[in-house]
Amino acid sequence: WVARFYSCPGIEAKLDRKLEVEQAEELAELKDIWDGSVLQNFKGPDGERHFLDGNGEGRLVFGLNQDGMNPYGNRTAGKKVSIGPIYMVCLNLPPELRYRMENIFLVGIIP
């Protein structure tokens, strides 16, 4: 999946874009995960900021999500049937591209 993801035209430039982030203390409202201080200040093995100072090395951050739903709707099967997709999104993408179907990796489905 990562190889296919990287082969999409223009995606590498979007992933390696310079993250224009402000310090979390200066923001009145956090609108993206990169607005918070955890990823901004995450240190790598060299003691430097790992994700913001990657110098084009492809340091990707993924979000792992799980949701549950009744595939038949509550009227047909009641609350006895459910499935749960598990999926990953690349948080390096701009928010407007992050949750497009072509940029989501379906990890698995819990029956």
Sequence and secondary structure as in RCSB ss.txt:
>XXXX:A:sequence
WVARFYSCPGIEAKLDRKLEVEQAEELAELKDIWDGSVLQNFKGPDGERHFLDGNGEGRLVFGLNQDGMNPYGNR
TAGKKVSIGPIYMVCLNLPPELRYRMENIFLVGIIP
>XXXX:A:secstr
 HHHHHHSTTHHHHHSS      GGG SS  SGGGSHHHHS B TTSSBTTTT TTS    EEEEE  B TT HH
HHTTS  BEEEEEEETTS HHHHTSGGGEEEEEEE 
